[in-house]
Amino acid sequence: MHYIIHSLFISLFFSINSEIIGVFEHFRNGARVPGYFINEYPEGEYWDMFKVHWYNTGELTEIGLRMQYILGYQNRVKYKSILSEMYDPTQILIFSTDRYRTIYSAQAHIQGMFPAGTGRKIDPWQIKASEPPMPITPLMQKEVVNLGLNVLPENVQIVPIHIFKKESIEHLINLDITCDKLKENIKKSKVNEHLNEFYKKLNNTYGEQLMEMFNENSTKFLFNFDKVFKFTAEFLTDYANNRNLTILKKYGIDLKEFYDLCMEFKLIFLFEKKFNELVAQYSASPNFRFILNWMEKKIQLNQKKEVFNHYDDPKMVVYSGSDLTMAPFELFMKTAFGTPLIYPLFASNIVFEVHKKDNVEKPTYNDYHIEYYINGVLHLNVSFNVFKYIIEKTLISDNEINRFCYPQLEKNEGFMIVAVIIAIVFVIIFIGRFFCYKNKKSYRKRNNPELRRYDSLS
């Protein structure tokens, strides 16, 4: 119902000219090498379970890097009004989860936004000053000549990427987190009625063929979550990299039909469980709180017509993650607004744009609206006031997250509080007894001549 209501805003805002004042983007890593192998050779060559040959494990392929470069270049064109040609640290802030493939994706994405040939140059008088403090060898001197006035080869730009650590609360965007209760919910995702129905469907469609291909004695392995997860992930990775999958054809498996089955499994795992929406609310809330605060700051500064060039106020914020980090964002938006759930293929992205109506002299919050895109398709367009109100209703506070995920901390805190109180009481009793003793001793001295004489002698 939410989605139907808010869709009505789309046609309204399409008819109004507006300018973009801020962009938040989250994308999945590009196509990569599969993560599971049945053979390994000493020189680092691998064969996956579909007899596809690879040279490394789990990292981006040439196709994956190119995907991200093109996605970044598309952003360069679309958001040229808010980004300068040269990288400006006050304009864009890039985060990545702590995985090689997401860091590689961020680097390729940024190369698309700031491609070779757009970097900085130095003046002729700076050439000598740019040499490191050591003797310059002939080889080094040759490279200095090759560089000319380019700061870096091919006049490329480099951009810093901030890494999310597992200790940070922002890492809750990943379903692979440290929260025990969310882990329990994720484990439950391996046993549910949707998956059981899928296992039956997979068995009825290609059970015998898969049993023969994987050299299994029965089709029981098709009812095991971990095994199905591995070969569906493997197939989708091979398929995305356009690798030769003749082995499936050999066993009479139609690639397109098998692709649809693997996608169905992924969708069930990521989305088709009510408790997954709870997982999303807990895991995505810290990030939506950040997004909301960042949007509001952009609007407030825009209202004042201030240019606030500072690292804390970027015009564009970029997150590089995986399908497991994008899913909570989509689920959170579904919970809040009823927007659709779309499986994040390699190099998929979601984008929030902050717009302001054109030609408004004194804009109010009602003159700003938020557009939400999945893979370039607009799925929500609402005023900022509506967006803020519904997001805040859906958010879970940091205190609630800590109570839910780390109840042992509260127990420890309670124990510490009790221990401190007991310690304070003991100190007070000790001080009280000490003064009582001193007063009693002083009283005895005042009333006993012998004690006074003894003190004077000593």
RASULTA-V968579 format. One line per field, one symbol per residue. ss: DSSP state (~ for helix, > for strand, _ for the rest). psi: psi as a letter, one per 40 degrees, with the letter a starting at -180 (. if undefined). burial: I if it has 9 or more other C-alpha atoms within 8 Angstrom, else O. A space follows every 50 residues. Layout:
BEGIN
ss=???
psi=???
burial=???
END
This chain:
BEGIN
ss=_~~~~~~~~~~~~~___>>>>>>>>>>>___>______>>_____>>___ __>>_____>_~~~~~~~~~~~~~~~~~_____________>>>>>>__~ ~~~~~~~~~~~~~_______>__~~~_~~~_______~~~~~~~~~~__> __~~~______>>>____~~~~~______~~~~~~~~~____~~~~~~~~ ~~~~~~~~~~~~~_____~~~~~_~~~~~~~~~~~~~~~~_____~~~~~ ____~~~~~~~~~~~~~~~~___~~~~~~~~~~~~~~~~~~~~~~~~~~~ ~~~____________>>>>>>_~~~~~~~~~~~~~~~___________>> >>>>>>>_______~~~>>>>>>>__>>>>>>>~~~~~~~~~~~___~~~ ~~~~~_~~~~~~~~~~~~~~~~~~~~~~~~~~~~~~~~~~~~~~~~__~~ ~~~~~~~_
psi=ddddddddddddddehhiiheihhhhiiiihiiiehieihidefiihaef fhhieiheiiidddddddddddddddddfddehidihheedhhhiiigid dddddddddddddgiieeaiiiideedddeiigihhiddddddddddbeh diiefiiihihhhhiddiddeedhegaehdddddddddeehidddddddd dddddfdddddddefidiedeeehddddddddddddddddefihfddddd efhhdddddddddddddddddfhdeddddddddedddddddddddddddd dddefihggidefidhhhhhaadeddddddddddddefiihhhgiheiii hhhhihiifhdgiideeiihhhihfehhehhiidddddddddddihiddd dddddgddddddddddddddddddddddddddddddddddddddddehdd ddddddd.
burial=OIIOOIIOIIOOIOOOOOOIIIIIIIIIIIIIIIOOIOOIOOOOIIIIII OIOIOIOIIIIOIIIIIIIIIIIIIIOOIIOIIOOIIOOIIIIIIIIIOO IIIIIIIIIIIIIIIIOIIIOIOOOOIOOOOOOOOOOOOOIOOOOOIOII IIOOIIIOOOIOOIOOOOOOIIIIIOIOOOOIIOIIOOIIIOOOIIOIII OIIOOIIOIIIOOOOIOOIOIIIOIOIIIIIIIIIIIIIIIOOOIOOIIO OOIOOOOIIOIIIIIIIIIIIIIOOIIOIIIIIIIIIIIOIIOIIOIIIO IIIOOOOOOOIOIIIIIIIIIIIIIIIIIIIIIIIIIIIOOOIIOIIIII IIIIIIIOOOOOIOIIIIIIIIIIOOOIIIIIIIOOIIOIIOOIIIOOOO IIIOIIIOOIOOOOOOOOOOOOOOOOOOOOOOOOOOOOOOOOOIIOOOOO IIOOOOOO
END
